[in-house]
Amino acid sequence: MKSVNRRDFLKLSGSTLIGLTLGGVALRAQAQEQLSADDATAKALNYKPESTVDGAKCSNCMYVQGSDGEQYRPCNIFPGKLVNANGWCSAWVKKPG
């Protein structure tokens, strides 16, 4: 078995950390695409990019993340997808507060 000296260990650890960080950033960027009304989960939950329910929009749903004012935001119901802030689906629950 080959022993690893301290210098090689630190280089390997640093490279691994950088690789994991950049890989995670790349996956997050790639996974964020707008949800299509044709998506199977969107159809199952009756997602509409424009809400037809008074006072109920993705922007005031407890499952939506991101900053207020963003047109498309991540949603816990549709992982890796961005929903329209003006949209709605049957999983909508009013944000507390």
Number of C-alpha atoms within 10 A of each C-alpha: 3 4 7 10 8 9 9 11 12 12 11 12 12 12 12 12 12 11 12 12 11 12 12 12 11 11 11 11 11 11 12 16 14 14 23 17 16 11 12 10 14 20 13 12 16 13 24 22 18 14 17 13 10 6 8 17 23 30 26 19 19 15 17 25 17 13 11 12 9 10 14 24 22 23 21 12 16 15 11 18 18 22 30 24 22 17 20 25 24 11 13 19 15 14 12 7 3
